[in-house]
Amino acid sequence: MIKHNLSLLLGFILLFNSCEQLSTTKIIRLGHGLNTSHSVHKAMVYMGEQLEIKSKGKLKLQIYPSQQLGTERQCLELLQIGSLDMTKVSVGVLENFSPSMKVFGLPYLFRNREHSFKVLDGPIGKELLAGAEKYWLKGLAYYDAGSRSFYTINTPVEQPSDLEGLKIRVMESQTAIDMVKSFGGSPTPISYGELYTSLQQGVVDGAENNPPVFYLSRHYEVCKNYILDEHTVLPDVVLMSTHLWNSLNKEEQKWVQESMDLSVIEQRKLWMQSEKESLDAVRAAGVIVSYPDKTKFSEMSKSVIEEYEQDPYLKAVIVKIKNTL
C-alpha cells in the first residue's frame, strides 16, 4: 500500500514538473512557403536548435513549411495582426508592405555576391530592416537567395529582345513588373504555388528565380531553357511580429537575435552547396543552362533604376549601395 502511494505521488510530481515546464516554454510559430529540402528550412531548424540551447528550453521554434499557413503575403498579414509569430518572405513580396525595400528589386544594383552581403549585413541593410517596424514587422536578418534569372518553356533567351512578347511570371512586386517590361516581356503575377500548373498549361511562357527554387520546384520538368542573366539579387527576409517581439524581455530578444544570426551563417553555407547541386541536377535533366552577355540586359534596364531614383529616399539608398566597397 505504501509502495502504491509512493508510486502515485511520484507520478503526480512528474506530471506537475512536466506541466510546469510546458507552462514556462514559449512556442514561437514560424510559417514559410518553401519545402523541407530547402536551405532556408534547414537553417530555420538550426535556429530552433540554437534557440532551445540558449534559452534552456524557455523558447521553442515550431516551423510550418510549404505554405501550410498561407502564401508569403498572407503570412505577412498574419504577422501584422499578431496571429503568426515569424515568417520568411522574399524581399520582393515585402516591398508591398515596407516600400523602402523596393530598392532590392532594382536590376543589376549589386556588383557581386560579396557586395550584396556588405550591404545587407551593414548599416544600409539594418536601416531597411528597421523601416519595416512601423508596419508591425520586426526584421531579424537576411538569408541568401542568390540571383534570379529567366527560364522558359520553348524560347531560348540569349538577349533582352528574345523576351519580347513572352508572358513571364513575376511575384506581386512592382519592381519585378517594371524590370520585365524594360526587356519587352509581358509580366504576369502568379502565386508561387500555382506556377507549376501555369507553366504546364501555357498560361505563361516562363518565369524567373534562383537555381535552387528552379530545381526544387521541379519547374525544370517544363522549362528546358535557363539563362543565367542574374538580373536581381533579392534576399529572403526573416521577420517577427512586433506584437511578439515587444512582449519578449531583453534577454529573450537577445536569445532570438543571436540564434537568428547563427542561422544566417549556416544558411549561407547551405545555399552555396545547394546552388551548385541544383545547376548540376537541372543540366542532368536536359535543361540548357546558358550564360548571356549581361551588359545588354543591364543597359536596357537602366530606365527602371532612373524611374525609382525620382524618390529622394530611394535615390539616397541607391547612392549608398553603389558607394559600398
The 8 nearest C-alpha neighbors of each residue, nearest first, counted from 0:
[[1, 3, 2, 4, 5, 6, 7, 8],
 [0, 2, 4, 3, 5, 6, 7, 8],
 [3, 1, 5, 0, 4, 6, 7, 8],
 [2, 4, 0, 6, 1, 5, 7, 8],
 [5, 3, 7, 1, 6, 2, 8, 0],
 [4, 6, 8, 2, 7, 3, 9, 1],
 [7, 5, 9, 3, 4, 8, 10, 2],
 [8, 6, 10, 4, 5, 9, 11, 3],
 [7, 9, 5, 11, 10, 6, 4, 12],
 [10, 8, 12, 6, 7, 11, 5, 13],
 [9, 11, 7, 13, 8, 12, 6, 14],
 [12, 10, 14, 8, 9, 13, 15, 7],
 [13, 11, 15, 9, 14, 10, 16, 8],
 [14, 12, 16, 10, 15, 11, 17, 9],
 [13, 15, 11, 17, 12, 16, 10, 18],
 [14, 16, 12, 18, 17, 13, 11, 19],
 [17, 15, 19, 13, 14, 18, 20, 12],
 [16, 18, 14, 20, 15, 19, 13, 21],
 [19, 17, 21, 15, 20, 16, 22, 14],
 [18, 20, 16, 22, 17, 21, 15, 23],
 [21, 19, 17, 23, 18, 22, 16, 24],
 [22, 20, 18, 24, 23, 19, 17, 25],
 [21, 23, 19, 20, 24, 18, 25, 17],
 [22, 24, 20, 21, 57, 19, 25, 58],
 [25, 23, 57, 21, 58, 22, 26, 20],
 [26, 24, 58, 57, 59, 27, 23, 22],
 [25, 27, 59, 60, 58, 28, 24, 61],
 [28, 26, 60, 84, 61, 59, 25, 29],
 [27, 29, 61, 84, 62, 60, 85, 83],
 [28, 30, 85, 62, 86, 61, 84, 63],
 [29, 31, 63, 86, 64, 62, 68, 85],
 [30, 32, 64, 87, 86, 66, 33, 65],
 [33, 31, 66, 65, 64, 70, 71, 34],
 [34, 32, 65, 64, 31, 37, 35, 40],
 [35, 33, 65, 36, 37, 64, 32, 40],
 [34, 36, 37, 40, 64, 33, 41, 65],
 [37, 35, 34, 38, 40, 41, 215, 33],
 [36, 38, 39, 40, 35, 34, 41, 33],
 [37, 39, 41, 269, 40, 270, 266, 42],
 [40, 38, 42, 37, 41, 266, 43, 142],
 [39, 41, 43, 42, 37, 35, 38, 44],
 [42, 40, 38, 44, 43, 39, 45, 37],
 [43, 41, 45, 266, 39, 262, 44, 40],
 [42, 44, 46, 40, 45, 41, 47, 39],
 [43, 45, 47, 41, 42, 46, 40, 48],
 [46, 44, 42, 48, 43, 47, 262, 49],
 [47, 45, 43, 49, 262, 258, 44, 48],
 [46, 48, 60, 50, 44, 45, 49, 43],
 [49, 47, 45, 51, 46, 50, 52, 44],
 [50, 48, 46, 52, 258, 47, 51, 53],
 [49, 51, 47, 53, 52, 48, 258, 54],
 [50, 52, 56, 54, 48, 49, 55, 53],
 [51, 53, 55, 49, 50, 54, 48, 56],
 [54, 52, 50, 55, 51, 254, 49, 56],
 [53, 55, 57, 51, 56, 52, 58, 50],
 [56, 54, 52, 53, 51, 57, 58, 50],
 [55, 57, 51, 54, 58, 24, 59, 52],
 [56, 58, 24, 54, 55, 25, 23, 59],
 [59, 57, 25, 56, 24, 54, 51, 26],
 [58, 60, 26, 51, 27, 25, 47, 61],
 [59, 61, 27, 47, 26, 28, 62, 58],
 [60, 62, 28, 27, 29, 59, 26, 63],
 [63, 61, 29, 30, 28, 64, 60, 44],
 [62, 64, 30, 67, 29, 31, 61, 68],
 [65, 63, 31, 32, 66, 34, 33, 30],
 [66, 64, 32, 33, 34, 67, 31, 63],
 [67, 65, 32, 69, 68, 70, 64, 31],
 [68, 66, 65, 69, 63, 64, 30, 32],
 [69, 67, 66, 30, 74, 63, 70, 31],
 [70, 68, 66, 73, 67, 74, 71, 32],
 [69, 71, 73, 72, 66, 74, 32, 68],
 [70, 72, 74, 73, 88, 75, 32, 69],
 [71, 73, 75, 70, 74, 76, 92, 69],
 [72, 74, 76, 70, 75, 69, 71, 77],
 [75, 73, 77, 71, 76, 72, 69, 70],
 [76, 74, 78, 72, 77, 73, 79, 71],
 [75, 77, 73, 79, 78, 74, 72, 80],
 [78, 76, 74, 82, 83, 75, 79, 80],
 [79, 77, 240, 83, 81, 75, 76, 80],
 [78, 80, 76, 135, 77, 81, 240, 75],
 [81, 79, 77, 78, 82, 76, 242, 83],
 [80, 82, 78, 83, 79, 242, 77, 240],
 [83, 81, 77, 80, 78, 84, 79, 76],
 [84, 82, 78, 77, 81, 85, 28, 29],
 [83, 85, 28, 240, 239, 27, 78, 29],
 [86, 84, 239, 29, 238, 83, 28, 240],
 [85, 87, 30, 29, 31, 238, 237, 74],
 [88, 86, 237, 31, 236, 238, 235, 89],
 [89, 87, 236, 235, 71, 90, 86, 92],
 [88, 90, 235, 91, 92, 236, 234, 93],
 [89, 91, 93, 92, 235, 234, 233, 236],
 [92, 90, 89, 172, 93, 94, 104, 233],
 [93, 91, 90, 94, 89, 95, 172, 171],
 [92, 94, 90, 95, 96, 91, 97, 89],
 [93, 95, 100, 98, 97, 101, 96, 92],
 [96, 94, 93, 92, 97, 98, 172, 91],
 [95, 97, 94, 93, 98, 134, 131, 92],
 [96, 98, 94, 131, 99, 95, 100, 93],
 [99, 97, 94, 100, 101, 95, 96, 93],
 [98, 100, 101, 97, 102, 127, 94, 313],
 [101, 99, 94, 102, 98, 97, 103, 127],
 [102, 100, 94, 99, 103, 104, 98, 174],
 [101, 103, 100, 104, 105, 99, 313, 317],
 [104, 102, 101, 105, 233, 100, 232, 90],
 [103, 105, 174, 101, 102, 231, 91, 233],
 [104, 106, 103, 102, 108, 304, 174, 231],
 [107, 105, 231, 230, 108, 104, 300, 178],
 [108, 106, 109, 230, 231, 297, 105, 110],
 [107, 109, 106, 105, 110, 321, 231, 103],
 [110, 108, 111, 107, 115, 114, 232, 112],
 [109, 111, 114, 108, 107, 112, 115, 113],
 [110, 112, 114, 113, 109, 115, 232, 116],
 [111, 113, 115, 114, 116, 110, 109, 145],
 [114, 112, 116, 115, 111, 117, 110, 118],
 [113, 115, 117, 111, 112, 116, 110, 109],
 [114, 116, 112, 118, 113, 117, 109, 119],
 [117, 115, 119, 113, 118, 114, 120, 112],
 [118, 116, 114, 120, 115, 119, 121, 113],
 [117, 119, 115, 121, 116, 120, 124, 123],
 [120, 118, 124, 116, 121, 117, 115, 123],
 [121, 119, 117, 118, 116, 124, 125, 122],
 [120, 122, 118, 119, 123, 124, 117, 125],
 [121, 123, 125, 124, 126, 120, 118, 119],
 [124, 122, 126, 125, 121, 118, 127, 119],
 [123, 125, 119, 127, 126, 122, 121, 118],
 [124, 126, 128, 122, 127, 123, 129, 121],
 [127, 125, 129, 123, 124, 128, 122, 130],
 [126, 128, 130, 124, 129, 125, 123, 100],
 [129, 127, 138, 125, 130, 126, 131, 124],
 [128, 130, 126, 127, 131, 132, 125, 138],
 [131, 129, 127, 128, 132, 126, 133, 97],
 [130, 132, 97, 136, 129, 134, 133, 128],
 [133, 131, 136, 135, 137, 134, 130, 129],
 [132, 134, 135, 131, 130, 136, 129, 97],
 [133, 135, 132, 131, 136, 97, 96, 79],
 [136, 134, 241, 132, 79, 133, 240, 137],
 [137, 135, 132, 240, 131, 134, 241, 239],
 [136, 138, 239, 132, 238, 241, 240, 139],
 [139, 137, 238, 128, 140, 136, 237, 129],
 [138, 140, 238, 237, 137, 256, 259, 239],
 [141, 139, 237, 236, 138, 142, 259, 260],
 [140, 142, 236, 235, 234, 237, 143, 119],
 [141, 143, 235, 263, 234, 236, 144, 140],
 [144, 142, 234, 145, 267, 235, 141, 270],
 [145, 143, 234, 235, 142, 233, 146, 209],
 [146, 144, 143, 232, 209, 147, 234, 233],
 [147, 145, 232, 229, 209, 231, 144, 148],
 [146, 148, 208, 209, 229, 231, 207, 230],
 [149, 147, 229, 207, 227, 228, 208, 230],
 [148, 150, 207, 226, 206, 225, 208, 151],
 [151, 149, 225, 224, 205, 206, 207, 226],
 [152, 150, 205, 222, 224, 204, 153, 154],
 [151, 153, 222, 223, 204, 205, 221, 154],
 [154, 152, 151, 155, 223, 222, 224, 204],
 [153, 155, 151, 156, 152, 224, 161, 204],
 [156, 154, 224, 157, 153, 151, 161, 226],
 [157, 155, 161, 158, 154, 226, 162, 159],
 [156, 158, 291, 155, 161, 159, 226, 289],
 [157, 159, 160, 161, 156, 291, 295, 296],
 [160, 158, 182, 161, 162, 296, 295, 157],
 [159, 161, 162, 163, 158, 182, 183, 156],
 [162, 160, 156, 159, 163, 158, 157, 155],
 [163, 161, 184, 160, 165, 159, 183, 164],
 [164, 162, 183, 184, 160, 161, 165, 182],
 [163, 165, 184, 185, 162, 166, 183, 161],
 [164, 166, 184, 162, 163, 185, 204, 167],
 [167, 165, 185, 203, 204, 186, 187, 184],
 [168, 166, 206, 205, 186, 187, 203, 204],
 [169, 167, 206, 187, 188, 186, 189, 205],
 [168, 170, 188, 187, 186, 175, 167, 206],
 [171, 169, 172, 188, 189, 190, 91, 92],
 [170, 172, 188, 92, 169, 173, 91, 189],
 [171, 173, 170, 175, 174, 91, 92, 176],
 [172, 174, 176, 175, 177, 171, 101, 95],
 [173, 175, 177, 176, 104, 172, 178, 105],
 [176, 174, 178, 172, 173, 177, 169, 179],
 [175, 177, 173, 186, 174, 179, 178, 180],
 [176, 178, 174, 180, 175, 179, 173, 181],
 [177, 179, 175, 181, 180, 176, 174, 303],
 [180, 178, 184, 182, 181, 176, 177, 186],
 [179, 181, 183, 177, 184, 182, 178, 185],
 [180, 182, 178, 179, 183, 300, 177, 299],
 [183, 181, 159, 179, 180, 184, 162, 299],
 [184, 182, 163, 180, 181, 162, 179, 164],
 [185, 183, 163, 162, 165, 180, 164, 179],
 [184, 186, 166, 165, 167, 164, 180, 187],
 [187, 185, 167, 176, 179, 166, 168, 169],
 [186, 188, 168, 167, 169, 166, 189, 185],
 [189, 187, 169, 170, 171, 168, 186, 190],
 [190, 188, 168, 187, 191, 170, 194, 169],
 [191, 189, 192, 193, 194, 170, 188, 70],
 [190, 192, 194, 193, 189, 170, 195, 70],
 [191, 193, 190, 194, 195, 70, 66, 189],
 [194, 192, 191, 190, 196, 195, 197, 189],
 [193, 195, 197, 191, 196, 192, 198, 190],
 [196, 194, 198, 197, 193, 218, 199, 192],
 [195, 197, 199, 198, 194, 193, 200, 202],
 [198, 196, 194, 202, 200, 195, 199, 201],
 [197, 199, 201, 195, 196, 200, 203, 202],
 [200, 198, 196, 197, 201, 195, 221, 202],
 [199, 201, 197, 198, 202, 196, 203, 195],
 [202, 200, 198, 203, 199, 197, 204, 196],
 [201, 203, 197, 200, 198, 204, 199, 166],
 [202, 204, 166, 201, 205, 198, 167, 197],
 [205, 203, 166, 151, 152, 165, 167, 201],
 [204, 206, 151, 167, 150, 203, 152, 168],
 [205, 207, 168, 167, 150, 149, 169, 151],
 [208, 206, 149, 148, 150, 147, 169, 168],
 [207, 209, 147, 148, 213, 212, 149, 210],
 [208, 210, 147, 146, 212, 211, 145, 213],
 [211, 209, 213, 212, 274, 277, 214, 278],
 [212, 210, 214, 277, 213, 274, 209, 215],
 [211, 213, 215, 214, 210, 216, 209, 208],
 [214, 212, 210, 211, 218, 216, 215, 209],
 [213, 215, 211, 217, 212, 216, 277, 210],
 [214, 216, 212, 217, 211, 213, 37, 36],
 [215, 217, 218, 214, 212, 213, 195, 219],
 [218, 216, 214, 219, 215, 220, 213, 195],
 [217, 219, 220, 216, 213, 221, 222, 195],
 [218, 220, 222, 217, 221, 223, 214, 213],
 [221, 219, 218, 217, 222, 223, 284, 286],
 [222, 220, 219, 218, 152, 199, 223, 198],
 [223, 221, 152, 219, 151, 224, 220, 218],
 [222, 224, 286, 152, 219, 287, 221, 151],
 [225, 223, 287, 151, 150, 155, 286, 222],
 [226, 224, 150, 288, 149, 287, 227, 289],
 [225, 227, 289, 149, 228, 288, 290, 150],
 [228, 226, 148, 290, 229, 289, 225, 291],
 [227, 229, 148, 230, 226, 293, 291, 290],
 [230, 228, 148, 146, 147, 227, 231, 232],
 [229, 231, 106, 228, 107, 147, 148, 146],
 [232, 230, 106, 147, 146, 229, 107, 233],
 [231, 233, 146, 145, 234, 147, 103, 230],
 [234, 232, 103, 231, 90, 104, 144, 235],
 [235, 233, 144, 143, 142, 90, 141, 89],
 [234, 236, 89, 142, 88, 141, 90, 144],
 [235, 237, 141, 88, 87, 140, 89, 90],
 [238, 236, 87, 140, 139, 86, 138, 141],
 [239, 237, 138, 137, 139, 86, 85, 136],
 [238, 240, 85, 137, 84, 136, 241, 138],
 [239, 241, 78, 136, 242, 84, 243, 137],
 [240, 242, 244, 135, 243, 137, 136, 245],
 [243, 241, 240, 81, 245, 244, 246, 135],
 [244, 242, 246, 241, 240, 245, 84, 247],
 [245, 243, 241, 247, 246, 242, 240, 239],
 [244, 246, 247, 243, 242, 241, 248, 240],
 [245, 247, 243, 244, 242, 248, 241, 252],
 [248, 246, 244, 245, 251, 252, 243, 249],
 [247, 249, 251, 250, 252, 246, 245, 244],
 [250, 248, 252, 251, 253, 247, 254, 245],
 [249, 251, 253, 252, 248, 254, 247, 255],
 [252, 250, 254, 248, 253, 249, 247, 255],
 [251, 253, 249, 255, 250, 254, 247, 256],
 [252, 254, 250, 256, 251, 255, 257, 249],
 [255, 253, 251, 257, 252, 256, 258, 53],
 [256, 254, 252, 258, 253, 257, 259, 251],
 [255, 257, 259, 253, 258, 254, 260, 252],
 [256, 258, 260, 254, 259, 255, 253, 261],
 [259, 257, 261, 255, 46, 49, 50, 256],
 [258, 260, 256, 262, 257, 261, 46, 255],
 [261, 259, 257, 263, 262, 258, 256, 264],
 [262, 260, 258, 264, 263, 259, 257, 265],
 [261, 263, 265, 259, 46, 42, 264, 260],
 [264, 262, 266, 260, 265, 261, 142, 267],
 [265, 263, 261, 262, 267, 266, 268, 260],
 [264, 266, 262, 268, 263, 267, 42, 269],
 [267, 265, 42, 269, 263, 268, 264, 38],
 [266, 268, 270, 269, 264, 265, 143, 263],
 [269, 267, 265, 270, 266, 271, 264, 272],
 [270, 268, 266, 272, 267, 38, 271, 273],
 [269, 271, 267, 273, 272, 268, 38, 266],
 [272, 270, 274, 273, 268, 269, 267, 275],
 [271, 273, 269, 270, 275, 274, 276, 268],
 [274, 272, 270, 276, 271, 275, 277, 269],
 [273, 275, 277, 271, 272, 211, 276, 210],
 [276, 274, 278, 277, 273, 272, 279, 271],
 [275, 277, 273, 279, 274, 278, 280, 272],
 [278, 276, 280, 274, 211, 279, 275, 214],
 [277, 279, 275, 281, 280, 276, 210, 282],
 [280, 278, 276, 282, 277, 281, 283, 275],
 [279, 281, 277, 283, 278, 282, 276, 284],
 [282, 280, 284, 283, 278, 286, 279, 277],
 [281, 283, 286, 285, 279, 284, 280, 278],
 [282, 284, 280, 281, 285, 279, 286, 278],
 [285, 283, 281, 282, 286, 280, 219, 220],
 [286, 284, 282, 283, 287, 281, 223, 219],
 [287, 285, 223, 282, 281, 224, 284, 288],
 [286, 288, 224, 223, 225, 289, 285, 282],
 [289, 287, 225, 226, 286, 224, 282, 290],
 [290, 288, 226, 227, 287, 291, 225, 157],
 [289, 291, 227, 226, 228, 292, 288, 157],
 [292, 290, 157, 293, 228, 289, 158, 227],
 [291, 293, 294, 295, 290, 158, 228, 296],
 [292, 294, 296, 295, 291, 228, 297, 229],
 [293, 295, 297, 292, 296, 298, 299, 291],
 [296, 294, 298, 293, 297, 299, 292, 158],
 [297, 295, 293, 299, 294, 298, 159, 300],
 [296, 298, 294, 300, 295, 299, 293, 107],
 [299, 297, 295, 301, 296, 300, 294, 302],
 [298, 300, 296, 297, 301, 295, 181, 182],
 [299, 301, 302, 297, 181, 298, 303, 296],
 [302, 300, 303, 304, 298, 299, 305, 297],
 [301, 303, 305, 300, 304, 306, 299, 181],
 [304, 302, 306, 301, 305, 300, 178, 307],
 [303, 305, 307, 306, 301, 302, 308, 105],
 [306, 304, 302, 308, 303, 307, 301, 309],
 [305, 307, 303, 304, 308, 309, 302, 310],
 [308, 306, 309, 304, 305, 310, 303, 313],
 [307, 309, 314, 305, 310, 306, 313, 304],
 [310, 308, 307, 306, 311, 314, 305, 313],
 [309, 311, 308, 313, 312, 307, 314, 306],
 [312, 310, 314, 313, 309, 315, 308, 316],
 [313, 311, 315, 314, 310, 316, 99, 308],
 [314, 312, 316, 315, 310, 311, 308, 317],
 [313, 315, 308, 317, 311, 312, 316, 310],
 [314, 316, 312, 318, 313, 317, 311, 319],
 [317, 315, 319, 313, 318, 314, 320, 312],
 [316, 318, 314, 320, 319, 315, 313, 321],
 [317, 319, 321, 315, 316, 320, 322, 314],
 [320, 318, 316, 322, 317, 321, 323, 315],
 [321, 319, 317, 323, 322, 318, 316, 118],
 [320, 322, 318, 319, 323, 317, 108, 109],
 [323, 321, 319, 320, 318, 324, 317, 316],
 [324, 322, 320, 321, 319, 118, 114, 117],
 [323, 322, 114, 117, 321, 320, 118, 113]]
